[in-house]
Amino acid sequence: MKPPPHRLEPRATISVLLRHRLIRCVLIAMWGVGMAIMVAPLPTLAWTAATMVAALVRMEIEQRRYGGAENRRFDAVFILISFVTCAFWAAAPLMIWFSGHPAAEAAAMLYLAAGWILFGTQLRAAPHAMALVTAPFTLAALILAADAFHTGGAGLATLAAIVVFAAAMIVQTGLSARVEREMALAHDDRRQLVAQLRLAVDSIDAVS
């Protein structure tokens, strides 16, 4: 009888995709293309190149230290390299916001939300690590909020959007962490049950 095909959980699927260099480079390039519409070419190219280098360095460290992204641990080294990489990504919404383009505010908010989701989804099992790693995006949000409050007018709508999005992210993080804990407990219970059933089967075989 053939064993059932292995099914990846959503978190595992995301990890498999993001650990490939090509996928990450394509994501960064897509961000760069969007930035090029609003930000000057030279800063956009500099951001794209620097962010790609940071991502490649992170993947190299993960490969050497943990044997790949799928085996990583939320230790100090992982948090540090992820924080530095996140800082490069978090610079994008700031560059867009202060570009002076008519669509800068909406685009910056979109980049901010996308970055928070991109990094937060990978670390939803460890809320404390997620809070530390995504701190650059949190700082970027505070800068945008302060500038929006100072500008007034349409900027206040952006400030309200930042507050609503931050509240949604906090709730999503808490719920995701709770689901992850419950799934881990359920997995441990199933593993113990299987071990007990095997022990019972072995005992029956020994008696017979």
N, C-alpha and C positions, 0 to 999 in steps of 0.2 A: 504494500500500500504506500503510495507516494505521500510524503509530508505536505501539508498545505503550504501554499506559497507564502513567503515572508511578506508581511504588510508593514510598511513604514508608518509610524505615527507622524502627524503634521510637523511636530518639532524636529523629528529625525529627517524628514524630507527637506525642510528648510536648511538644516545643517548640511545635508548632502549637496544641495545646490550651491550654498554660499561658500563652501570650502574650495570650490574650483576657481582657479585664477581667472579663467575666461569670464565666468559669470560676474565676478566682482568688478573686473575691468570694464565689462559692458555696462554695468550699473553706473560706474563712475563716468564713463564716456557719455551716457545718456544724460546724466546730471549736467555735465559740461556743455552738451549741446543746448540744453534748456537755458543755461546761464548765458551762453553766447548771444542770445537774443536781447538780453538786457544789460549785460556787463561787457566792458571793453575786451577785445580779443586777447591782449597780453595777460591781464589778470586771470582770465578764464583758462587760458592754456597753462599758466603757472599753477592754478589750483588743481586742474585735472592731472597734471604730471606729478605734483607733490602728493596728491591723494592716492594715486596709483602706486607710487613708490612706498608710501606708508602701508597700504593694504598688502603689497607683496612682502614687505618686511615682516608684517604681522603673521602672514601665512607661513613664512619661512621659520619664524620663531616657534609657532604652534607645531609645525612639522618636526622640528628638532627636539623640542622640549616634551611634547605630549604624544608625538607620533601621528599628528593630524588633528583637525578641528573637532572630530567626533569624540576624541579621547581627552579633550581639554578639561582642566579643573579650574574652578573659580578661585584661584590663589592670587597672591599679590602680583606676580609677574603677568598673569593673564589680564588682570584688571588694569595694570599700568599700560600694557601695549594696546589694549582695547580703548582705553581713555585717550591715548595719543592719537590713535586712528580716528576716533570719533571727533576729536578736535578739528581735524582737517575737514571732515564732512560738515561739521557745525559752522564752519566759516562760510559755506555757500549761501545760506539764507541771509547772513549779515551782508555779504557782498552784493546780493540782489537788492536787499532793503535800501541800502545807501547808494544804489546805482543812479537814482533819479528817474528811472523809467516809469511811465504812467501805470504799468501793471506790476510794479515792484512789490507793493504791499501784499497783494494776493499771492503772487508767486513765492515770496519769501515765506509766507504762512504755509503754503503747500510743501515747500522744501523742508520746513521745520517739522511739519507733521509726518512727512514721509521718512525723514531721518530718525525721528523718535520711534516710529513703528518698526523701521528696519533693524535698529539696534535693540529695541526693547523686546521684540518678538524672540530674538535669539537668547535672551537672558531672562525670560519670564519665569523660569524655575528658580531663579535666585534674585529676589527683589532688591536686596542690599547691593549686590554686584551691579544690577541694572542701574540703580540710582547713582552709583559712582561712575560707571562707564558713560552714561548719558548726561553727566554733569555739564559737558560743553554745550549740549543742546539746551539744557536748562538755563545756562548762563546766556546763551544767545536769545532765548525767549525773554529773559529779564531785560536785556538790552533793547530788544524790539518793543517791549511793553513800556519801558521808560521813555523811549523816543516817541512812541505813539501818544503817550500821555502828555508829553511836552509839546508835541505838534498840535494836538487837538483836532477837531473836525472829523474828517474821515479816519484819522488815526485812532480815535476812540473806539470805532467799530472793530478795528484790528485788535485793540487791547481787550475788548470783550471776547473776541474770538479766541485769543490766547488763554484767557481765564477759563472759558468753557472747555477748550481742548485739554488744558492741564488737569481739570477736574475729571474729565473722561479718562485720561491716561492713568490717573491715580486709581480710579475705580477698576479699570481694566487690569491693571497690574495686581491689585489685591485679589480680584476674582481668579486671575490666571494662576497666581501662586497657590491659592486654595485648591483649585482643580488639580494642579500638579501634585500637591501633597496627598490629596485623596486618591489620585491615580497610583502614586507610589505605595500607599498603604494597601490598596486593593491588589497591587502586583505582589507585594510581600505575602498577603493572605493567600493568594492563589498558589504561590510557590510553596508555602508551608502545607497547604492542603494536598498538593501533588506529592510532596515528600511523605506525608502521612499515609496517603493511598498506596504509594509504592511500598512503604514499610508493611502495611497491612497485607498487600498481595504477597510479599516475600514471606511473611509469617504463615499465610495459608499454604503457600507452596511447600514450605518447610515441614508443616504438619502432615500434608498429604504425601 
